[in-house]
Amino acid sequence: MVDANAPKLEPERLAQTHLIADVGNPFDEDGLTRLDLSGAGELVIELHRAREGVAPTPGALRDVSRGLATAVARRFVHDFGREAARDVLVRATHFGWSRRFPPRPGIPSEPVLEWRFVAGDGATWSMKVWLRDAETEPEMGPVVAALRYALESASKGELYL
C-alpha cells in the first residue's frame, strides 16, 4: 500500500534533505540522542541534556524538539557518505508516515524513536514508533542498523541508540 502522505525525495534538493532521529529524554540520566543525516552525506550526532533549571513540564517537553529546553552535551560529526545517505533517505520515504503511534500500557521505560523527515523545500513529516518495532520493520530496521553502526563508530561507543 502506498502512503499518500509519504515524503517525496527530490534529487535536485538531496543535499538539503534531512532524516532526524531522536531517542531518549533530555530530562533522564542518559539524555536524548539526536542523529541528523543530510542528503549530502553528513551525520551530526548530538547528546542533549536539559538546560540548568528547566523542569520537565509539558511546555518544556514540547520545546525539546526546537532545542529550547536542552543544551548539547556531546557532539560528533560523521561522514556517512552521499550514496549511503541517499539510500537511507529513499528507504525513509517508505516508513508509513500516516500511521498513529500505538500505545503500550504498562511499559513506560521502553525507548521511543521519533523520526522527522525534512524535505529540501522545508516540508516536514514526523512520527513516533517504539524502537523495538522500528528495529524489526522491513524499511526502518536497516535504517536503524545503519545509523546505530555510524553512531557507535563516530562516538567510539560513548553514545548508543
N, CA, C and O atoms as a DFTB+ gen file, in Angstrom:
644 C
 N C O
     1  1       0.835      -1.173       0.000
     2  2       0.000       0.000       0.000
     3  2       0.887       1.246       0.000
     4  3       1.830       1.341       0.786
     5  1       0.589       2.178      -0.863
     6  2       1.356       3.409      -0.972
     7  2       0.771       4.443      -0.005
     8  3      -0.443       4.645       0.036
     9  1       1.631       5.088       0.760
    10  2       1.217       6.119       1.707
    11  2       1.141       7.451       0.965
    12  3       2.166       7.993       0.551
    13  1      -0.067       7.975       0.799
    14  2      -0.254       9.244       0.079
    15  2       0.410      10.401       0.816
    16  3       0.693      11.438       0.216
    17  1       0.658      10.232       2.106
    18  2       1.266      11.274       2.915
    19  2       2.791      11.159       2.950
    20  3       3.448      11.950       3.626
    21  1       3.354      10.203       2.245
    22  2       4.799       9.956       2.299
    23  2       5.586      11.091       1.670
    24  3       5.158      11.671       0.672
    25  1       6.741      11.411       2.251
    26  2       7.592      12.435       1.632
    27  2       8.127      11.953       0.292
    28  3       8.294      10.755       0.064
    29  1       8.387      12.902      -0.578
    30  2       8.989      12.595      -1.882
    31  2      10.423      13.105      -1.862
    32  3      10.688      14.220      -1.412
    33  1      11.322      12.303      -2.338
    34  2      12.726      12.693      -2.387
    35  2      12.994      13.398      -3.710
    36  3      12.766      12.834      -4.780
    37  1      13.474      14.626      -3.630
    38  2      13.772      15.411      -4.820
    39  2      15.283      15.410      -5.044
    40  3      16.019      16.018      -4.267
    41  1      15.756      14.738      -6.097
    42  2      17.202      14.630      -6.328
    43  2      17.927      15.976      -6.375
    44  3      19.068      16.080      -5.925
    45  1      17.270      17.011      -6.918
    46  2      17.925      18.317      -7.020
    47  2      18.055      19.013      -5.661
    48  3      18.803      19.982      -5.531
    49  1      17.330      18.522      -4.650
    50  2      17.404      19.105      -3.307
    51  2      17.910      18.093      -2.289
    52  3      17.688      18.251      -1.088
    53  1      18.584      17.061      -2.762
    54  2      19.040      15.993      -1.883
    55  2      19.922      16.513      -0.752
    56  3      19.747      16.095       0.392
    57  1      20.855      17.403      -1.035
    58  2      21.775      17.896      -0.009
    59  2      21.054      18.646       1.102
    60  3      21.552      18.707       2.226
    61  1      19.881      19.222       0.804
    62  2      19.123      19.976       1.805
    63  2      18.090      19.112       2.530
    64  3      17.365      19.607       3.393
    65  1      18.021      17.839       2.186
    66  2      17.069      16.914       2.793
    67  2      17.705      16.275       4.024
    68  3      18.891      15.944       4.018
    69  1      16.903      16.103       5.088
    70  2      17.414      15.539       6.343
    71  2      16.469      14.480       6.885
    72  3      15.249      14.597       6.768
    73  1      17.048      13.445       7.479
    74  2      16.313      12.482       8.293
    75  2      16.865      12.622       9.694
    76  3      18.062      12.443       9.920
    77  1      15.989      12.942      10.637
    78  2      16.406      13.174      12.018
    79  2      15.757      12.117      12.897
    80  3      14.563      11.842      12.782
    81  1      16.556      11.531      13.773
    82  2      16.056      10.521      14.702
    83  2      16.393      10.961      16.122
    84  3      17.546      11.266      16.425
    85  1      15.390      10.994      16.985
    86  2      15.573      11.308      18.408
    87  2      15.170      10.099      19.219
    88  3      14.104       9.522      19.002
    89  1      16.029       9.711      20.162
    90  2      15.720       8.631      21.100
    91  2      16.134       9.096      22.484
    92  3      17.234       9.616      22.673
    93  1      15.253       8.909      23.442
    94  2      15.581       9.248      24.816
    95  2      14.839      10.481      25.299
    96  3      13.921      10.980      24.648
    97  1      15.263      10.954      26.455
    98  2      14.626      12.083      27.109
    99  2      15.722      12.929      27.742
   100  3      16.489      12.415      28.556
   101  1      15.819      14.203      27.398
   102  2      16.893      15.032      27.941
   103  2      16.806      15.215      29.454
   104  3      17.777      15.641      30.080
   105  1      15.656      14.899      30.045
   106  2      15.492      15.033      31.482
   107  2      15.913      13.773      32.227
   108  3      16.007      13.787      33.454
   109  1      16.169      12.681      31.503
   110  2      16.649      11.441      32.107
   111  2      18.169      11.453      32.183
   112  3      18.828      12.275      31.548
   113  1      18.707      10.545      32.956
   114  2      20.156      10.456      33.156
   115  2      20.921      10.254      31.847
   116  3      21.998      10.821      31.666
   117  1      20.367       9.446      30.932
   118  2      21.057       9.156      29.672
   119  2      20.864      10.237      28.623
   120  3      21.565      10.234      27.612
   121  1      19.932      11.163      28.833
   122  2      19.710      12.246      27.883
   123  2      18.997      11.796      26.623
   124  3      18.480      10.682      26.542
   125  1      18.982      12.684      25.645
   126  2      18.349      12.432      24.353
   127  2      19.443      12.384      23.295
   128  3      20.257      13.302      23.195
   129  1      19.460      11.322      22.511
   130  2      20.409      11.205      21.410
   131  2      19.695      11.618      20.136
   132  3      18.630      11.095      19.807
   133  1      20.297      12.568      19.420
   134  2      19.733      13.045      18.146
   135  2      20.725      12.755      17.032
   136  3      21.905      13.090      17.134
   137  1      20.234      12.125      15.960
   138  2      21.033      11.870      14.772
   139  2      20.384      12.625      13.618
   140  3      19.188      12.477      13.367
   141  1      21.171      13.432      12.921
   142  2      20.667      14.245      11.811
   143  2      21.492      13.909      10.575
   144  3      22.638      14.334      10.434
   145  1      20.875      13.131       9.678
   146  2      21.544      12.707       8.451
   147  2      21.107      13.601       7.301
   148  3      19.916      13.698       7.004
   149  1      22.061      14.250       6.655
   150  2      21.731      15.079       5.493
   151  2      21.973      14.302       4.215
   152  3      22.771      13.365       4.186
   153  1      21.287      14.693       3.170
   154  2      21.474      14.073       1.871
   155  2      22.867      14.303       1.308
   156  3      23.276      13.625       0.365
   157  1      23.596      15.251       1.877
   158  2      24.980      15.498       1.468
   159  2      25.932      14.448       2.037
   160  3      27.101      14.397       1.656
   161  1      25.432      13.609       2.952
   162  2      26.246      12.527       3.499
   163  2      26.825      12.792       4.873
   164  3      27.599      11.982       5.383
   165  1      26.465      13.907       5.481
   166  2      26.981      14.223       6.813
   167  2      25.976      13.775       7.875
   168  3      24.781      14.054       7.773
   169  1      26.476      13.081       8.889
   170  2      25.651      12.661      10.018
   171  2      26.132      13.427      11.244
   172  3      27.273      13.272      11.679
   173  1      25.247      14.257      11.796
   174  2      25.550      15.008      13.013
   175  2      24.866      14.285      14.167
   176  3      23.660      14.038      14.140
   177  1      25.657      13.954      15.173
   178  2      25.178      13.200      16.325
   179  2      25.327      14.094      17.556
   180  3      26.408      14.617      17.825
   181  1      24.241      14.261      18.292
   182  2      24.286      15.116      19.479
   183  2      23.614      14.422      20.658
   184  3      22.599      13.741      20.511
   185  1      24.208      14.616      21.822
   186  2      23.595      14.193      23.077
   187  2      23.045      15.454      23.723
   188  3      23.794      16.384      24.022
   189  1      21.731      15.483      23.938
   190  2      21.068      16.641      24.533
   191  2      20.710      16.351      25.981
   192  3      20.238      15.266      26.319
   193  1      20.944      17.334      26.816
   194  2      20.527      17.262      28.223
   195  2      19.707      18.505      28.532
   196  3      19.844      19.534      27.870
   197  1      18.858      18.399      29.537
   198  2      18.023      19.532      29.933
   199  2      18.910      20.688      30.381
   200  3      19.934      20.488      31.035
   201  1      18.500      21.892      30.018
   202  2      19.209      23.093      30.476
   203  2      19.082      23.218      31.992
   204  3      18.088      22.790      32.579
   205  1      20.070      23.793      32.601
   206  2      20.068      24.029      34.038
   207  2      18.799      24.783      34.439
   208  3      18.478      25.817      33.854
   209  1      18.092      24.271      35.422
   210  2      16.909      24.940      35.937
   211  2      15.630      24.687      35.166
   212  3      14.580      25.199      35.555
   213  1      15.675      23.911      34.078
   214  2      14.465      23.617      33.305
   215  2      13.848      22.329      33.848
   216  3      14.489      21.278      33.855
   217  1      12.618      22.420      34.294
   218  2      11.904      21.261      34.833
   219  2      11.147      20.563      33.700
   220  3      10.783      21.199      32.711
   221  1      10.910      19.252      33.845
   222  2      10.212      18.505      32.783
   223  2       8.711      18.763      32.763
   224  3       7.921      17.844      32.977
   225  1       8.320      19.988      32.512
   226  2       6.907      20.355      32.400
   227  2       6.434      20.053      30.979
   228  3       7.258      19.887      30.080
   229  1       5.124      19.981      30.766
   230  2       4.637      19.755      29.394
   231  2       5.166      20.796      28.406
   232  3       5.509      20.447      27.277
   233  1       5.237      22.053      28.804
   234  2       5.765      23.090      27.914
   235  2       7.219      22.858      27.560
   236  3       7.613      23.022      26.406
   237  1       8.027      22.475      28.552
   238  2       9.444      22.209      28.299
   239  2       9.615      20.993      27.405
   240  3      10.500      20.968      26.550
   241  1       8.771      19.986      27.596
   242  2       8.859      18.794      26.749
   243  2       8.533      19.128      25.303
   244  3       9.147      18.568      24.395
   245  1       7.581      20.028      25.063
   246  2       7.275      20.457      23.688
   247  2       8.439      21.234      23.092
   248  3       8.660      21.186      21.882
   249  1       9.185      21.948      23.928
   250  2      10.306      22.759      23.459
   251  2      11.562      21.940      23.157
   252  3      12.512      22.464      22.576
   253  1      11.580      20.676      23.539
   254  2      12.759      19.836      23.317
   255  2      13.111      19.751      21.846
   256  3      14.274      19.926      21.484
   257  1      12.119      19.481      20.972
   258  2      12.412      19.310      19.543
   259  2      12.927      20.599      18.920
   260  3      13.629      20.555      17.910
   261  1      12.592      21.742      19.500
   262  2      13.089      23.022      18.987
   263  2      14.400      23.431      19.639
   264  3      14.970      24.462      19.281
   265  1      14.894      22.632      20.602
   266  2      16.174      22.924      21.238
   267  2      16.105      23.983      22.315
   268  3      17.145      24.429      22.798
   269  1      14.902      24.403      22.711
   270  2      14.778      25.487      23.685
   271  2      14.990      25.019      25.115
   272  3      15.419      25.799      25.966
   273  1      14.694      23.751      25.389
   274  2      14.790      23.239      26.755
   275  2      16.076      22.461      26.993
   276  3      16.326      21.995      28.104
   277  1      16.891      22.318      25.953
   278  2      18.074      21.460      26.073
   279  2      19.352      22.184      25.672
   280  3      19.333      23.240      25.039
   281  1      20.443      21.579      26.062
   282  2      21.764      22.035      25.638
   283  2      22.511      20.813      25.113
   284  3      22.299      19.698      25.591
   285  1      23.372      21.019      24.146
   286  2      24.139      19.908      23.573
   287  2      25.305      19.600      24.509
   288  3      26.160      20.452      24.751
   289  1      25.331      18.374      25.033
   290  2      26.386      17.952      25.947
   291  2      27.565      17.326      25.201
   292  3      28.712      17.473      25.624
   293  1      27.293      16.635      24.104
   294  2      28.337      15.995      23.282
   295  2      27.908      16.119      21.831
   296  3      26.717      16.106      21.520
   297  1      28.894      16.239      20.940
   298  2      28.583      16.374      19.511
   299  2      29.659      15.668      18.702
   300  3      30.851      15.803      18.979
   301  1      29.230      14.921      17.708
   302  2      30.121      14.224      16.794
   303  2      29.618      14.449      15.369
   304  3      28.413      14.563      15.146
   305  1      30.527      14.512      14.418
   306  2      30.166      14.607      13.009
   307  2      30.830      13.428      12.300
   308  3      32.021      13.168      12.472
   309  1      30.034      12.726      11.504
   310  2      30.492      11.509      10.841
   311  2      30.219      11.611       9.343
   312  3      29.147      12.058       8.933
   313  1      31.179      11.200       8.535
   314  2      30.988      11.154       7.083
   315  2      30.266       9.849       6.748
   316  3      30.887       8.791       6.653
   317  1      28.970       9.937       6.574
   318  2      28.125       8.779       6.299
   319  2      28.265       8.344       4.846
   320  3      28.082       7.172       4.518
   321  1      28.590       9.299       3.981
   322  2      28.699       9.024       2.551
   323  2      27.445       9.455       1.824
   324  3      26.329       9.168       2.259
   325  1      27.636      10.145       0.714
   326  2      26.498      10.694      -0.035
   327  2      25.574       9.603      -0.579
   328  3      24.352       9.719      -0.478
   329  1      26.144       8.551      -1.151
   330  2      25.319       7.470      -1.717
   331  2      24.589       6.704      -0.621
   332  3      23.415       6.366      -0.778
   333  1      25.273       6.427       0.489
   334  2      24.628       5.726       1.607
   335  2      23.507       6.581       2.183
   336  3      22.448       6.060       2.534
   337  1      23.731       7.899       2.283
   338  2      22.700       8.809       2.784
   339  2      21.498       8.805       1.839
   340  3      20.356       8.767       2.297
   341  1      21.738       8.844       0.539
   342  2      20.644       8.807      -0.428
   343  2      19.831       7.526      -0.266
   344  3      18.601       7.557      -0.285
   345  1      20.524       6.406      -0.107
   346  2      19.833       5.125       0.062
   347  2      18.948       5.130       1.311
   348  3      17.818       4.643       1.276
   349  1      19.460       5.678       2.402
   350  2      18.690       5.757       3.646
   351  2      17.478       6.672       3.464
   352  3      16.376       6.338       3.902
   353  1      17.680       7.824       2.819
   354  2      16.578       8.755       2.612
   355  2      15.498       8.157       1.706
   356  3      14.309       8.366       1.944
   357  1      15.895       7.426       0.683
   358  2      14.919       6.750      -0.184
   359  2      14.117       5.753       0.649
   360  3      12.891       5.701       0.549
   361  1      14.796       4.973       1.457
   362  2      14.114       3.988       2.303
   363  2      13.146       4.683       3.271
   364  3      12.050       4.188       3.532
   365  1      13.574       5.847       3.800
   366  2      12.747       6.580       4.766
   367  2      11.443       7.092       4.154
   368  3      10.463       7.291       4.872
   369  1      11.420       7.304       2.848
   370  2      10.175       7.753       2.221
   371  2       9.096       6.666       2.289
   372  3       7.924       6.946       2.041
   373  1       9.478       5.443       2.619
   374  2       8.545       4.311       2.692
   375  2       8.206       3.903       4.127
   376  3       7.727       2.792       4.354
   377  1       8.448       4.784       5.094
   378  2       8.242       4.442       6.503
   379  2       6.775       4.307       6.922
   380  3       6.515       3.747       7.987
   381  1       5.843       4.774       6.170
   382  2       4.437       4.738       6.604
   383  2       4.128       5.925       7.502
   384  3       3.682       5.758       8.638
   385  1       4.365       7.109       6.991
   386  2       4.302       8.347       7.771
   387  2       2.906       8.682       8.277
   388  3       2.772       9.541       9.149
   389  1       1.874       8.045       7.769
   390  2       0.499       8.355       8.189
   391  2       0.046       7.595       9.434
   392  3      -0.993       7.916      10.012
   393  1       0.802       6.611       9.841
   394  2       0.340       5.778      10.958
   395  2       0.371       6.528      12.288
   396  3       1.115       7.492      12.469
   397  1      -0.447       6.057      13.193
   398  2      -0.516       6.637      14.541
   399  2       0.413       5.867      15.470
   400  3       0.693       4.687      15.261
   401  1       0.880       6.557      16.492
   402  2       1.743       5.936      17.498
   403  2       0.902       4.981      18.344
   404  3      -0.071       5.408      18.965
   405  1       1.259       3.690      18.377
   406  2       0.445       2.734      19.133
   407  2       0.778       2.785      20.632
   408  3       1.948       2.730      21.012
   409  1      -0.241       2.889      21.470
   410  2       0.027       2.890      22.916
   411  2       0.435       1.500      23.388
   412  3       0.033       0.486      22.817
   413  1       1.235       1.479      24.434
   414  2       1.617       0.215      25.068
   415  2       1.522       0.408      26.574
   416  3       2.534       0.669      27.225
   417  1       0.350       0.286      27.129
   418  2       0.214       0.474      28.569
   419  2       1.104      -0.494      29.340
   420  3       1.232      -1.663      28.975
   421  1       1.709       0.002      30.399
   422  2       2.493      -0.863      31.273
   423  2       3.963      -0.961      30.933
   424  3       4.701      -1.633      31.653
   425  1       4.429      -0.319      29.860
   426  2       5.843      -0.383      29.505
   427  2       6.370       1.051      29.341
   428  3       6.764       1.437      28.240
   429  1       6.380       1.830      30.407
   430  2       6.747       3.243      30.270
   431  2       8.219       3.498      29.947
   432  3       8.557       4.567      29.439
   433  1       9.092       2.546      30.228
   434  2      10.515       2.803      30.006
   435  2      11.021       2.300      28.655
   436  3      12.204       2.448      28.348
   437  1      10.144       1.708      27.845
   438  2      10.576       1.241      26.537
   439  2      10.928       2.444      25.666
   440  3      10.156       3.402      25.607
   441  1      12.081       2.416      24.985
   442  2      12.503       3.580      24.195
   443  2      11.583       3.872      23.010
   444  3      11.107       2.970      22.321
   445  1      11.355       5.160      22.805
   446  2      10.559       5.650      21.691
   447  2      11.504       6.346      20.721
   448  3      12.377       7.112      21.129
   449  1      11.322       6.074      19.452
   450  2      12.108       6.695      18.397
   451  2      11.207       7.696      17.681
   452  3      10.137       7.336      17.189
   453  1      11.642       8.948      17.625
   454  2      10.881       9.957      16.901
   455  2      11.644      10.299      15.632
   456  3      12.784      10.760      15.686
   457  1      11.003      10.070      14.484
   458  2      11.584      10.379      13.181
   459  2      11.057      11.719      12.697
   460  3       9.895      12.055      12.922
   461  1      11.916      12.483      12.031
   462  2      11.484      13.676      11.290
   463  2      12.181      13.627       9.936
   464  3      13.393      13.431       9.855
   465  1      11.408      13.804       8.888
   466  2      11.938      13.874       7.532
   467  2      11.718      15.301       7.081
   468  3      10.580      15.767       7.013
   469  1      12.802      16.000       6.772
   470  2      12.718      17.384       6.324
   471  2      13.159      17.419       4.869
   472  3      14.329      17.199       4.553
   473  1      12.204      17.699       3.990
   474  2      12.490      17.738       2.554
   475  2      13.301      18.983       2.214
   476  3      13.392      19.919       3.009
   477  1      13.878      18.977       1.040
   478  2      14.698      20.096       0.584
   479  2      13.966      21.417       0.529
   480  3      14.588      22.476       0.613
   481  1      12.643      21.369       0.387
   482  2      11.860      22.612       0.347
   483  2      11.370      23.025       1.734
   484  3      10.646      24.012       1.867
   485  1      11.762      22.273       2.767
   486  2      11.391      22.613       4.139
   487  2      10.166      21.889       4.662
   488  3       9.887      21.953       5.859
   489  1       9.422      21.197       3.796
   490  2       8.260      20.429       4.260
   491  2       8.749      19.351       5.229
   492  3       9.798      18.743       5.018
   493  1       7.969      19.121       6.299
   494  2       8.403      18.204       7.353
   495  2       7.336      17.170       7.658
   496  3       6.149      17.488       7.731
   497  1       7.769      15.928       7.835
   498  2       6.924      14.824       8.272
   499  2       7.523      14.316       9.576
   500  3       8.742      14.326       9.742
   501  1       6.685      13.878      10.493
   502  2       7.206      13.313      11.737
   503  2       6.326      12.161      12.190
   504  3       5.147      12.078      11.846
   505  1       6.922      11.286      12.960
   506  2       6.200      10.147      13.514
   507  2       6.978       9.578      14.686
   508  3       8.192       9.756      14.786
   509  1       6.269       8.892      15.571
   510  2       6.883       8.197      16.694
   511  2       6.605       6.710      16.542
   512  3       5.521       6.298      16.128
   513  1       7.613       5.916      16.889
   514  2       7.471       4.459      16.895
   515  2       8.235       3.914      18.089
   516  3       9.158       4.553      18.593
   517  1       7.849       2.747      18.529
   518  2       8.625       2.078      19.559
   519  2       9.922       1.611      18.903
   520  3       9.888       1.052      17.807
   521  1      11.053       1.829      19.549
   522  2      12.347       1.462      18.971
   523  2      12.374      -0.018      18.601
   524  3      12.877      -0.384      17.539
   525  1      11.844      -0.852      19.457
   526  2      11.833      -2.296      19.187
   527  2      11.064      -2.611      17.903
   528  3      11.473      -3.487      17.141
   529  1       9.953      -1.906      17.653
   530  2       9.192      -2.111      16.422
   531  2       9.987      -1.624      15.208
   532  3      10.002      -2.277      14.164
   533  1      10.641      -0.481      15.352
   534  2      11.430       0.077      14.242
   535  2      12.544      -0.876      13.833
   536  3      12.842      -1.019      12.647
   537  1      13.156      -1.525      14.814
   538  2      14.272      -2.442      14.527
   539  2      13.848      -3.647      13.688
   540  3      14.666      -4.229      12.977
   541  1      12.576      -4.018      13.770
   542  2      12.117      -5.222      13.067
   543  2      11.323      -4.935      11.799
   544  3      10.981      -5.864      11.067
   545  1      11.024      -3.666      11.525
   546  2      10.271      -3.339      10.314
   547  2      11.165      -3.429       9.082
   548  3      12.344      -3.080       9.146
   549  1      10.613      -3.895       7.956
   550  2      11.424      -4.070       6.748
   551  2      12.101      -2.798       6.248
   552  3      13.242      -2.859       5.788
   553  1      11.437      -1.654       6.322
   554  2      12.043      -0.406       5.839
   555  2      12.869       0.272       6.926
   556  3      13.961       0.768       6.648
   557  1      12.368       0.301       8.151
   558  2      13.063       1.008       9.228
   559  2      14.253       0.243       9.795
   560  3      15.266       0.845      10.150
   561  1      14.138      -1.063       9.879
   562  2      15.190      -1.866      10.506
   563  2      16.577      -1.602       9.938
   564  3      17.505      -1.349      10.706
   565  1      16.753      -1.652       8.615
   566  2      18.077      -1.378       8.054
   567  2      18.546       0.054       8.297
   568  3      19.747       0.297       8.415
   569  1      17.614       1.004       8.371
   570  2      17.983       2.398       8.649
   571  2      18.472       2.519      10.085
   572  3      19.499       3.146      10.345
   573  1      17.737       1.921      11.016
   574  2      18.154       1.941      12.420
   575  2      19.528       1.288      12.560
   576  3      20.393       1.815      13.261
   577  1      19.734       0.160      11.908
   578  2      21.018      -0.543      11.995
   579  2      22.162       0.310      11.436
   580  3      23.236       0.373      12.034
   581  1      21.938       0.958      10.301
   582  2      22.990       1.795       9.690
   583  2      23.314       3.005      10.571
   584  3      24.481       3.347      10.761
   585  1      22.270       3.649      11.109
   586  2      22.507       4.801      11.981
   587  2      23.196       4.377      13.278
   588  3      24.082       5.072      13.775
   589  1      22.783       3.238      13.818
   590  2      23.395       2.724      15.057
   591  2      24.883       2.434      14.832
   592  3      25.715       2.782      15.670
   593  1      25.214       1.809      13.721
   594  2      26.611       1.495      13.417
   595  2      27.442       2.786      13.292
   596  3      28.540       2.880      13.841
   597  1      26.906       3.769      12.569
   598  2      27.621       5.047      12.402
   599  2      27.770       5.770      13.736
   600  3      28.818       6.354      14.010
   601  1      26.737       5.736      14.559
   602  2      26.778       6.377      15.880
   603  2      27.856       5.758      16.756
   604  3      28.652       6.471      17.369
   605  1      27.881       4.458      16.812
   606  2      28.875       3.774      17.649
   607  2      30.287       4.009      17.127
   608  3      31.225       4.163      17.908
   609  1      30.434       4.037      15.821
   610  2      31.742       4.285      15.221
   611  2      32.213       5.716      15.494
   612  3      33.354       5.927      15.905
   613  1      31.341       6.691      15.266
   614  2      31.708       8.099      15.442
   615  2      31.988       8.460      16.894
   616  3      32.892       9.243      17.182
   617  1      31.204       7.884      17.811
   618  2      31.379       8.227      19.232
   619  2      32.301       7.263      19.958
   620  3      32.505       7.380      21.167
   621  1      32.860       6.306      19.215
   622  2      33.737       5.281      19.793
   623  2      33.061       4.580      20.975
   624  3      33.688       4.311      21.999
   625  1      31.765       4.292      20.805
   626  2      30.999       3.571      21.806
   627  2      30.498       4.410      22.970
   628  3      29.904       3.875      23.906
   629  1      30.729       5.717      22.926
   630  2      30.311       6.587      24.030
   631  2      28.805       6.801      24.046
   632  3      28.207       6.908      25.116
   633  1      28.183       6.866      22.862
   634  2      26.731       7.040      22.755
   635  2      26.129       5.802      22.118
   636  3      26.814       5.036      21.440
   637  1      24.852       5.621      22.344
   638  2      24.170       4.453      21.792
   639  2      22.760       4.812      21.400
   640  3      22.212       5.832      21.819
   641  1      22.182       3.944      20.581
   642  2      20.804       4.144      20.113
   643  2      19.988       2.959      20.542
   644  3      18.790       2.899      20.261
